[in-house]
Amino acid sequence: MVIEIRDDRQLRSLTGLSQAEFEQLLPTFTAVYLASRQAEYEQAVQAGHRQRKQGGGRKSKLPTSADKLLFVRYYYKNYPTFDVLGTQFNMARSKAHTNLHLLSPVLHETLVQLAMMPQRAFKTVEELTLALKGIDRIIIDATERTYRRPQDAKQQHDHYSGQKTPYA
């Protein structure tokens, strides 16, 4: 692995997963990743954009599927900046950004296939009530981040949060 994991406690603090949970996700994550890469390769070949055979080119800083899963889970557990993420995994911040956006859909599809993805949208109030059955308290954690204001007035209006005062 790219980051040396000493024990189960450290893996849990970096990814939110125990060793057993990590190993349970890994085979499905690997299969979904390989299928997505194969589909991208075939699409590039058909479009005539492929210059090398599959597997050619520069080697990844995340050589194994375990490294890829660790990378994406580390990001979603800790939400570091791309500078910090790149430093932790020995890559440039732009590559950290690229890898995250490549691997996030793979993690999402893995969780969907394993029926571990929580439901995020409900069509009716009854559906929501059924999903919350047995839960007596809900905590919503929201962090407001600064956003670069667009210059266009319509875009400014679309992104306006309603907050009257600047960030403290």
N, C-alpha and C positions, 0 to 999 in steps of 0.2 A: 504494500500500500504506500501511497505517497506520504501520508502522515503516519508516523509510528504510533500505533494504538497499543498501550500497555495492558489494559484490562477492561473488563466489562463496564465498570463505572466510568472510565474515560470515554469509551465509545458512546455510552448513554448521554454523557454531558455534551459531547460534540454533535451527536446526530439525533438524540431523543429515542434511540432504539437500543435494545439489549443485543447481545451477540446473536441470540437465537432468533430474534425478530429480524435482524439484519440478514442473517442467512436464509430466513424464510422468504424475504423479498428478492434476494439476489437472483435466483434462477428465472423468475418471471421478468424481472428488470432486464436481465441479459437477453432473454428471448425477444422482448419488445424492442430493445435497442437494436439488436441484429436485424430484426424485421424492418424497422424504420430505415436503417442504413441501406439495406438491400433495395427497398422501395425508392429511396433517393438516388441510388446508383442507377437503377433501371430507368428512372425518369431522366436522369442526366444523359444516359447513353442514347435514349430515344430522341432527346432534344439536340443531340450532337455536341453537347458541352463538355463531355468527358475527354480528358487528354491522357489520363493514365489508367492502368488496370486497377481494379478494386484492391485496396490495401497499399497502393502506391502513395508516394508523397511523404511529407514530414510526419514523423511519429508523434503521437499525442503525449502530452504531459500526464494524462490519465490513461495509462496503458491497459488496465484491466477493468472489467465491469465493476468489481468491488471498489476500485478507485473512483469510478464515475458515480456510483451510488453514494459513496461517502461524500464526494464533492457536493452533490445536489442536496443531500440530506443535511450536511453541515450548513449550507447556505440557508435553508428553510428553518433550521433550528435557531441559528444565531443572527441572521440578517446582517452580515458584515458588508462594508462597502466593497466595491470591486477591487480597489487597491489592496485591502486587507485580504480578501479572498484569493487574489492572485499571489500575494506574498505567501500565504499559508500553503498554496499548492504549487509554488514555484513557476508561475506563469505571469505574463503581462495582464494588466487589468482588462484590456480589450479581449484577450483570449478567455479570461474568466467570464466576462459578459457573454461571449459567443457560446462557450461551453454550457453556461447556465441555461441559456435560451434554447440550446439543442437538447439538453437533458431534462428540462422541466416537463415537456409533454410526455417524455418516456416514463418519468416517475408517475405522472398523472394517469397514464394508460395502465401502468402496472397496478396502481391502487384500485382502479376501476375493475380490472380483470380479477383481482383478488377480493373484490367486494369490500374494500377497506376505505373507500372514498366516501366521506360523509355527504349526505344530500344537502345541497345548498339552495335549491329553489323549490318552492311549493306552489302548486296551482290553486289550492283552496285552503281555507282556514282549517278545515277538518284534517287535511293532510298534515299541516303543521302541528295541530293538536295531537294527532296520533304519533308523530315523530317525537314530540316532547313528553309523551306519557311516561310518568315515573320520575321526571326531572322536576325538582322543586325550586331550583334557582338557576338563572342564566347570567353569565358575566360576559359582557362585550368589551373587548380590549381593542381600542382604536388609537392609532398614533397618527397625528397630523404631521405631514411633512411639507416643507416649503416647496412651492411650485413656481417655476419661471412663468411670469405673466405673459401671455401672448400679446402682440401689438394690435392685432385686429380686434375691434370692439365686439363683434359677434362672438368670437372665440373667448374673449374675456368674460362675457356674460355666461357662456356655456360652462366655464370652469369656475365660476364664482361660488365659493363655499358658503357665503352668508355671514362669515366672520367679519365683525366690524373693526376690530383692533388688530394691529400687527402682531406677529408672533412674539411671545415674551422671551 
